[in-house]
C-alpha cells in the first residue's frame, strides 16, 4: 500500500481550508484517509503561525514508515525542518513556445521586407 501525506480540501466555496492527512495513494482527494497530521489555512496571513499547524511527531512517524509527501506538503515540512526539499531549476520555463517563436519569425520577416524595398 502506497501512502501519501497530502492535502484534503474543506471549507466553503471561495474559503478554502485544508487538512494535512496520511492516505492511501488510491483514495480520493477528499475521501478516506488514515490519520490527520495537521492543517493549512491559506486565508490567514503568511506570517501567522496558525496558517500551518503540524503534529511533528506523527509526521516523523509516518515518514519513517515510508509515507511520501506531495510537493506542497513537502514545502511545509521543509519550512518546519522535518524534511529536505531539493531545489528545482527549469531553464526552459521562460522560453517561449513553438507557436510564439513562429509568430516572432513572421514579424521579423515583415519588418525586414519594407527595409529591403527602401534599400532597392
N, C-alpha and C positions, 0 to 999 in steps of 0.2 A: 504494500500500500504506500503510495507516494504522498507525503504530507507537505502542505504548503502553509506558510504563515502569510496571511493575506488580509485584505480589507473586505468587509461586507458593508453595504450601504444601508443606512437607515435615515430617519428624519423625514421631514415633509418635503414637498416639491419646492425646489429652489432654496432649501435649507438643509444641506447635506450634513450627515453625521455618520462617521464610520466606526465600526468596531474592528479591532485587530484580533483575528481568530486563527486558530490552527484547524485546518480542514483537510479532508481528502481532496486531492487534486481533481478528482472526477465529480465532486459535489458541485451543485450550482453556486454561483457567487453569493447570493443571499440565502442560500439553503442551509442544509445540515452542516454543522461544524462540531469539532471535538471539544475545544476549550477556548474561552475568551481570555486573551492575554493583554488587552489594552484597548485604548480608544483614541480616535483622532477627530478633532472638531475644527474643520477648516474655516469656520465662521469667526473663530477667535483670532486675535492679533498674533502675528508671527512671534512676538517676544513673550507671549503669555505662556507661563509654564503649564497651564491646564490644556493647552492646544493638543499636546501629545502626552498621553498617560500610558505607561508601560509597566507591567509586572515583570521586572527584570529577572527574578528567579525562575518564573515559569518560562520566559523566553529562552533563557540559557538552557533550561532542562530540555525544551523541545528542539533547540538547535543541536544539543548533544545526541538526541535521538535520531537526528538526520532530517528534520524538517527544513525545507528550503524556503527562504523569504522571497516574496516578489520584489521587483525593483523598488517600488515606492516604500515598502516596509523596510527594505534593506537600507534605504536612505535614513529612515527613522532610527534604525538600530545603529547605524554608523554615527549619527549625531549623539546617541546615548552611550557610545563606546562599547557596544555589545558585539558588533561585527564590523569587518572591514569591507568597504565598498571600493572596488578598484575604479580609478578614474577612466573615463571613456573619452575617446577623441575620434571624431568623424570629419576628416578634412574635406570630404565631398559634400558635406551638408550645405555649405553656402554656394556651391557651384550650381549654375542654372541648369534646368533640364534640357532635353534634346529639342523640344519644340521652341523653347525660348532662344536657344542657340541658333535655330533655323531663322527665326524672326529677326534676330540681330544681324545675321548674314545678309538677309534680304534688304534690311535697312541700309547696311553698308554698301551694297551694290547700287541701290537707288541714289545714295549720296555721291557715289563715285561717278555715276553716269552723267549728271549735269556738269561736273568738273571736267570730264573728258570733252563734252560738247563745247564748253567755253574755251578750252585749250586748242581746239581744232579750228 
